[in-house]
Amino acid sequence: MPLSPVNIIGDVTHTLELLLDDLTPSLVSPADLTLGENESARINIFLYQVLENPFGKNRNWRTRPLGDQEYPPLALNLYYLLTPYAIDELTAHHVLGDAMRILHDNAILRDAQLAESLRLVVEQLAIALMPLGLEELTRIWNSLQSAYQLSVAYEVRVVLVPSLRERTPSRVFTKVDVYSQL
C-alpha cells in the first residue's frame, strides 16, 4: 500500500520548528544532542508520544457532494519534549523561557500559521503546556537512557490524519411494507 503524500505529523513538527526558528531548533532525540563550544544556544523539539484523541472517535462518516462517504479521520494528540541546550545553565533558562513565551503567544494556530497540507484537514491546532511532574519527566529521560535535563512537555491537539477508506452507499430500489395488527 503506498504511503500518503501528506505527512500530517511531520507538518505539525515542522510548524513548531518554524515557530521556534529564532532559537535554532533541532529535532533529534535529546539524548543524542550535544552542544559544541562554538555553537549557540538552541532548543530541541522531540516528539515523544502520539495518542489517539478520545473525542475524535465520535465523528461520523462524511458525505461528499456526489454521495460517496468518507471514513472519519484519525484524531491524534502529539506530545513534545522541549529541552534547552546552552554552554551555561543561565543561557539555557533564557532559551527555555523564550520558547515557552513563543508557544504561549501562539497557543492556537490557524490559517497562515499552518502548513498548507494542515489547512486541508484541520481548522486550528491548540498548543498546551503539559503539567508533568519531576517523576514523569524522569521516566521520559530514563526511557531515553540519558541523565535528566531541564525540559518541559507540550501537547498539540487535535491533529487529524485523513483516512483513505471510503464507501459508496447502495440505493434503495424496492420498498417492503410489512404491517401486522397487535
C-alpha positions as CSV (number, residue, x, y, z in Angstrom):
1,M,0.0,0.0,0.0
2,P,1.5,3.3,-1.0
3,L,2.2,6.0,1.7
4,S,0.1,9.1,1.7
5,P,1.8,12.1,0.1
6,V,0.6,14.2,3.1
7,N,2.8,13.9,6.2
8,I,0.5,15.4,8.9
9,I,2.6,14.6,11.9
10,G,5.7,15.8,10.2
11,D,4.0,19.0,9.2
12,V,2.9,19.7,12.8
13,T,6.5,19.2,13.9
14,H,7.7,21.5,11.1
15,T,5.2,24.1,12.2
16,L,6.6,24.1,15.7
17,E,10.1,24.2,14.3
18,L,9.2,27.4,12.3
19,L,7.6,29.0,15.3
20,L,10.8,28.5,17.3
21,D,13.1,29.4,14.4
22,D,14.9,32.2,16.2
23,L,16.0,29.7,18.9
24,T,17.8,27.4,16.4
25,P,15.6,24.3,16.9
26,S,16.7,20.8,16.4
27,L,14.6,17.6,16.1
28,V,16.9,14.9,17.3
29,S,16.5,12.8,20.4
30,P,17.5,14.9,23.4
31,A,19.8,12.0,24.5
32,D,21.8,12.5,21.3
33,L,22.1,16.2,21.2
34,T,25.4,17.8,22.3
35,L,26.4,21.4,22.0
36,G,29.9,22.3,20.8
37,E,31.9,25.2,22.2
38,N,31.3,27.4,19.0
39,E,27.6,26.6,18.7
40,S,24.9,29.0,20.0
41,A,22.2,28.0,22.4
42,R,19.3,26.1,21.0
43,I,16.0,24.4,21.8
44,N,15.3,20.8,21.0
45,I,11.8,19.7,19.9
46,F,11.3,16.0,20.5
47,L,8.1,14.1,19.7
48,Y,8.0,11.5,22.4
49,Q,4.4,10.3,22.3
50,V,1.4,10.1,20.0
51,L,-2.0,9.2,21.4
52,E,-5.5,8.9,19.8
53,N,-7.8,11.7,20.8
54,P,-10.7,10.0,22.6
55,F,-13.2,12.6,21.4
56,G,-12.2,12.2,17.8
57,K,-13.7,8.7,17.8
58,N,-17.2,10.1,17.9
59,R,-17.1,11.5,14.4
60,N,-19.5,10.3,11.7
61,W,-18.8,9.3,8.1
62,R,-18.7,12.4,6.0
63,T,-20.8,12.5,2.8
64,R,-19.2,14.0,-0.3
65,P,-21.2,16.1,-2.8
66,L,-21.7,13.1,-5.2
67,G,-22.9,10.8,-2.4
68,D,-19.8,8.8,-1.5
69,Q,-19.0,8.6,2.1
70,E,-15.6,9.2,3.7
71,Y,-14.4,7.4,6.9
72,P,-13.7,9.8,9.7
73,P,-10.1,10.9,10.1
74,L,-7.8,9.6,12.8
75,A,-7.7,12.3,15.6
76,L,-4.3,12.4,17.4
77,N,-2.7,14.3,20.2
78,L,1.0,14.8,19.8
79,Y,3.3,15.2,22.8
80,Y,6.6,17.1,22.5
81,L,9.5,17.5,24.9
82,L,11.3,20.9,24.7
83,T,14.8,20.9,26.1
84,P,17.2,23.9,26.0
85,Y,20.9,23.4,25.3
86,A,23.5,26.1,26.0
87,I,27.0,26.4,27.3
88,D,25.8,27.6,30.7
89,E,22.6,27.0,32.7
90,L,21.5,30.6,32.8
91,T,21.5,30.8,29.0
92,A,19.6,27.5,28.9
93,H,17.0,29.0,31.2
94,H,16.7,32.1,28.9
95,V,16.2,29.8,25.8
96,L,13.5,27.8,27.6
97,G,11.8,30.9,28.7
98,D,11.8,32.3,25.2
99,A,10.5,29.0,23.7
100,M,7.7,28.9,26.3
101,R,6.7,32.5,25.7
102,I,6.5,31.9,21.9
103,L,4.3,28.8,22.3
104,H,2.1,30.6,24.8
105,D,1.7,33.5,22.4
106,N,0.8,31.1,19.7
107,A,-1.4,28.7,21.7
108,I,-3.9,28.5,18.9
109,L,-2.6,28.1,15.3
110,R,-4.9,29.0,12.4
111,D,-4.8,29.7,8.7
112,A,-1.4,31.1,7.5
113,Q,0.4,29.8,10.6
114,L,-0.4,26.2,9.5
115,A,1.4,24.4,6.7
116,E,-0.7,24.1,3.6
117,S,-1.3,20.4,4.0
118,L,-2.5,21.0,7.6
119,R,-5.0,23.7,6.4
120,L,-6.7,21.0,4.3
121,V,-7.6,18.8,7.3
122,V,-7.7,21.0,10.4
123,E,-9.2,24.4,11.2
124,Q,-6.8,25.0,14.1
125,L,-4.2,23.4,16.3
126,A,-4.0,24.0,20.1
127,I,-0.7,24.0,21.9
128,A,-0.9,23.4,25.6
129,L,1.8,23.2,28.3
130,M,1.6,19.8,30.0
131,P,1.8,19.8,33.8
132,L,4.3,16.9,34.1
133,G,5.9,16.4,37.5
134,L,9.5,15.6,38.1
135,E,8.7,11.9,38.3
136,E,7.0,11.7,34.9
137,L,9.8,13.8,33.3
138,T,12.4,11.5,34.9
139,R,10.6,8.5,33.4
140,I,10.8,10.0,29.9
141,W,14.6,10.7,30.4
142,N,15.1,7.2,31.7
143,S,13.4,5.7,28.7
144,L,15.9,7.7,26.6
145,Q,18.7,6.2,28.7
146,S,20.0,9.6,29.5
147,A,20.5,11.8,32.5
148,Y,17.7,14.1,33.3
149,Q,17.9,17.6,31.9
150,L,15.7,20.6,32.3
151,S,12.7,20.2,29.9
152,V,9.0,20.8,29.6
153,A,6.3,18.9,27.8
154,Y,3.7,20.3,25.4
155,E,0.6,18.7,23.8
156,V,-0.6,19.7,20.3
157,R,-4.2,18.7,19.6
158,V,-6.2,17.8,17.6
159,V,-4.3,16.6,14.6
160,L,-6.5,14.9,12.0
161,V,-5.0,12.3,9.8
162,P,-7.3,11.7,6.8
163,S,-8.5,8.2,6.1
164,L,-8.2,6.7,2.6
165,R,-11.2,4.5,3.4
166,E,-14.5,5.3,1.6
167,R,-17.7,3.7,0.6
168,T,-20.5,4.3,-1.9
169,P,-23.8,3.7,-0.3
170,S,-26.2,1.5,-2.2
171,R,-29.5,2.9,-3.4
172,V,-32.8,1.5,-2.2
173,F,-34.7,0.0,-5.2
174,T,-37.6,-1.8,-3.6
175,K,-39.7,-0.9,-0.5
176,V,-41.3,-3.7,1.5
177,D,-44.0,-2.7,3.9
178,V,-44.9,-5.3,6.5
179,Y,-47.7,-4.4,8.8
180,S,-49.3,-6.5,11.4
181,Q,-52.1,-5.9,13.9
182,L,-51.3,-6.2,17.6
